[in-house]
């Protein structure tokens, strides 16, 4: 397994059911393509379990530190153990933010406020169902229609919004800004997407194209 030398991870145990932290992904060995993308960023997370930990620990490479409440390293992870009954499931929900840990917490609290797994799954299904309703499929086999739906799904994965629920986002120059009249987006395909992807989004989701163009302008200005 390839070990990171420059990336850093930070984990804090806030209480028996909550951890938070961040992951630094520099343009040396972290982030896009193990650093090949030339991009540096920090991703913050805020995570909760639906029942308290019985024991826990953190590690860095081969070193394991049990029962520590805070740890930072270059190849860091967290583990937890729970007292469970037969067939009992332990649930975990996580909020993330490219702005700060407060943003990750707010995102989680507003986007997944409770522990209703089925409701979250159904909301996700309904969201994607709304996208697929923008296209009417005619003819072809069931396999063909499945391929078509899958292609539409892939077409809408990016460019993705990186705006927190409170409207904040981190600009290309590192500044924290407030969302204005568009959703700041990132992860733009830089090769061949202009041949058909942009045209598809222009027809199906012109609002995404509006976001994309304005995000590019901001990237250039920054």
GUGU-410296 format. One line per 2 residues: number of its first residue (from 1); their letters; for each residue x, y, z of C-alpha. Coordinates in Angstrom, 3 decimals. Layout:
NUM> a> X,Y,Z | ...
***
This chain:
1> xx> 0.000,0.000,0.000 | 1.325,3.432,-1.005
3> xx> 1.932,5.674,2.004 | 1.462,9.416,1.921
5> xx> 4.346,11.661,2.934 | 2.913,15.164,2.739
7> xx> -0.843,14.842,3.215 | -2.096,15.236,6.782
9> xx> -5.202,14.089,8.621 | -6.600,15.348,11.912
11> xx> -9.234,13.544,14.002 | -10.929,14.660,17.234
13> xx> -13.299,12.703,19.445 | -15.866,15.252,20.659
15> xx> -17.985,12.770,22.613 | -18.861,9.071,22.572
17> xx> -20.965,9.517,19.444 | -19.206,12.289,17.507
19> xx> -15.887,12.785,15.735 | -14.673,15.610,13.545
21> xx> -11.509,16.514,11.681 | -9.950,17.422,8.388
23> xx> -7.790,15.999,5.629 | -5.103,18.137,3.982
25> xx> -4.599,17.098,0.362 | -1.608,19.004,-1.070
27> xx> -0.481,18.978,-4.689 | 2.401,16.678,-3.779
29> xx> 0.795,13.341,-2.895 | -2.814,14.016,-1.969
31> xx> -6.055,14.938,-3.647 | -6.694,14.512,-7.336
33> xx> -4.651,11.658,-8.823 | -2.328,11.414,-5.797
35> xx> -1.238,14.998,-6.449 | -1.008,14.709,-10.239
37> xx> -3.849,17.218,-10.571 | -1.703,19.986,-9.072
39> xx> -4.457,21.007,-6.645 | -4.245,21.544,-2.881
41> xx> -7.279,21.608,-0.609 | -8.533,20.740,2.885
43> xx> -11.690,18.682,3.365 | -13.428,18.969,6.757
45> xx> -15.792,16.366,8.188 | -18.238,16.065,11.081
47> xx> -19.477,12.527,11.789 | -21.951,11.007,14.242
49> xx> -22.782,7.438,15.289 | -26.300,6.497,16.361
51> xx> -25.010,4.842,19.538 | -22.047,5.497,21.833
53> xx> -18.630,4.003,21.278 | -17.508,1.387,23.744
55> xx> -13.863,1.804,22.788 | -11.939,3.573,20.053
57> xx> -8.511,4.417,18.769 | -6.550,6.151,16.051
59> xx> -3.580,5.068,14.018 | -0.824,6.442,11.850
61> xx> 0.892,3.934,9.573 | 1.600,0.941,11.862
63> xx> 1.247,2.826,15.150 | -2.071,2.419,17.001
65> xx> -3.045,4.829,19.781 | -5.950,3.588,21.896
67> xx> -8.444,5.827,23.681 | -6.811,9.097,22.525
69> xx> -9.200,11.990,21.966 | -7.171,13.820,19.328
71> xx> -4.598,12.746,16.774 | -2.852,14.127,13.694
73> xx> -0.598,12.337,11.228 | 0.199,11.633,7.598
75> xx> -1.546,8.247,7.250 | -4.189,8.532,9.950
77> xx> -7.385,6.601,10.549 | -10.004,6.115,13.268
79> xx> -11.643,2.921,14.518 | -14.500,2.340,16.916
81> xx> -16.016,-0.639,18.691 | -19.613,-0.972,19.866
83> xx> -21.557,-3.288,22.123 | -24.240,-4.742,19.845
85> xx> -26.904,-7.415,19.770 | -27.179,-10.058,17.065
87> xx> -27.994,-8.474,13.658 | -27.951,-4.969,15.134
89> xx> -26.772,-2.283,12.740 | -24.681,0.708,13.800
91> xx> -25.326,3.806,11.720 | -22.918,6.585,10.766
93> xx> -23.706,9.890,9.081 | -21.130,12.402,7.870
95> xx> -21.196,16.031,6.777 | -18.318,17.467,4.737
97> xx> -17.185,20.968,3.822 | -14.315,22.561,1.921
99> xx> -14.780,25.699,4.041 | -14.362,24.652,7.692
101> xx> -15.505,22.146,10.323 | -18.377,24.396,11.413
103> xx> -19.610,24.197,7.832 | -19.380,20.400,7.866
105> xx> -21.461,20.287,11.048 | -24.091,22.674,9.692
107> xx> -24.305,20.742,6.429 | -24.934,17.501,8.328
109> xx> -27.479,19.027,10.696 | -29.519,20.508,7.859
111> xx> -29.156,17.768,5.256 | -29.465,14.671,7.494
113> xx> -31.102,15.879,10.738 | -32.282,12.465,11.982
115> xx> -31.517,8.740,11.695 | -34.122,7.731,9.097
117> xx> -31.999,5.749,6.629 | -34.950,4.906,4.383
119> xx> -35.953,8.571,4.151 | -32.434,9.581,3.071
121> xx> -32.345,6.799,0.478 | -35.806,7.720,-0.839
123> xx> -34.894,11.415,-1.066 | -31.785,10.523,-3.071
125> xx> -33.833,8.265,-5.347 | -36.428,11.014,-5.872
127> xx> -33.698,13.542,-6.680 | -32.224,11.348,-9.397
129> xx> -35.710,10.425,-10.572 | -36.378,14.098,-11.207
131> xx> -33.302,14.288,-13.433 | -34.293,11.206,-15.436
133> xx> -37.772,12.654,-15.999 | -36.146,15.372,-18.103
135> xx> -35.599,12.743,-20.827 | -38.237,10.581,-22.477
137> xx> -36.931,7.157,-23.474 | -38.489,5.471,-26.508
139> xx> -37.750,2.083,-28.035 | -34.783,-0.138,-27.344
141> xx> -34.507,-3.071,-24.990 | -34.561,-2.972,-21.206
143> xx> -30.763,-3.218,-21.302 | -30.573,-0.256,-23.704
145> xx> -32.818,1.851,-21.472 | -30.696,0.939,-18.443
147> xx> -27.557,2.051,-20.302 | -29.250,5.298,-21.274
149> xx> -30.341,6.036,-17.705 | -26.841,5.221,-16.445
151> xx> -25.283,7.578,-19.015 | -27.633,10.389,-17.937
153> xx> -26.705,9.710,-14.296 | -22.994,9.953,-15.103
155> xx> -23.592,13.191,-17.019 | -24.956,14.868,-13.890
157> xx> -22.260,13.846,-11.402 | -20.114,16.853,-12.355
159> xx> -19.565,19.753,-12.268 | -20.585,19.583,-8.599
161> xx> -21.451,22.419,-6.255 | -19.058,23.070,-3.357
163> xx> -21.285,25.623,-1.634 | -22.240,24.928,2.006
165> xx> -25.872,25.138,3.087 | -25.213,28.599,4.537
167> xx> -24.023,29.857,1.136 | -20.281,29.910,1.880
169> xx> -17.612,28.435,-0.369 | -13.835,28.589,-0.621
171> xx> -12.631,30.389,-3.736 | -9.642,29.387,-5.843
173> xx> -7.445,31.935,-4.063 | -8.359,30.468,-0.672
175> xx> -10.800,33.196,0.368 | -14.130,32.239,1.973
177> xx> -16.965,33.850,0.064 | -20.738,33.950,0.165
179> xx> -22.717,32.494,-2.720 | -24.109,35.205,-4.986
181> xx> -26.404,34.599,-7.961 | -25.003,31.200,-8.923
183> xx> -23.754,27.932,-7.413 | -19.955,27.796,-7.428
185> xx> -18.995,24.471,-9.009 | -15.833,22.467,-9.534
187> xx> -14.462,19.250,-11.084 | -14.740,20.307,-14.710
189> xx> -13.866,17.737,-17.315 | -11.124,19.366,-19.356
191> xx> -11.014,16.965,-22.261 | -13.696,16.289,-24.900
193> xx> -16.585,17.319,-22.610 | -17.187,20.282,-24.936
195> xx> -18.090,17.844,-27.753 | -21.351,16.637,-26.208
197> xx> -21.545,17.032,-22.406 | -21.926,20.811,-22.452
199> xx> -24.556,20.588,-25.182 | -26.528,18.009,-23.208
201> xx> -26.495,20.161,-20.067 | -27.471,23.233,-22.109
203> xx> -30.618,21.430,-23.232 | -31.483,19.655,-19.961
205> xx> -30.100,21.944,-17.247 | -29.216,25.448,-18.479
207> xx> -28.927,26.485,-14.824 | -25.897,24.198,-14.472
209> xx> -24.300,25.788,-17.549 | -24.976,29.214,-15.981
211> xx> -23.144,28.020,-12.842 | -20.302,26.533,-14.870
213> xx> -19.606,29.658,-16.929 | -19.707,31.963,-13.903
215> xx> -17.516,29.581,-11.905 | -14.940,29.609,-14.707
217> xx> -14.947,33.408,-14.729 | -14.356,33.470,-10.968
219> xx> -11.590,30.890,-11.295 | -9.878,33.042,-13.896
221> xx> -10.230,36.197,-11.807 | -8.790,34.460,-8.723
***
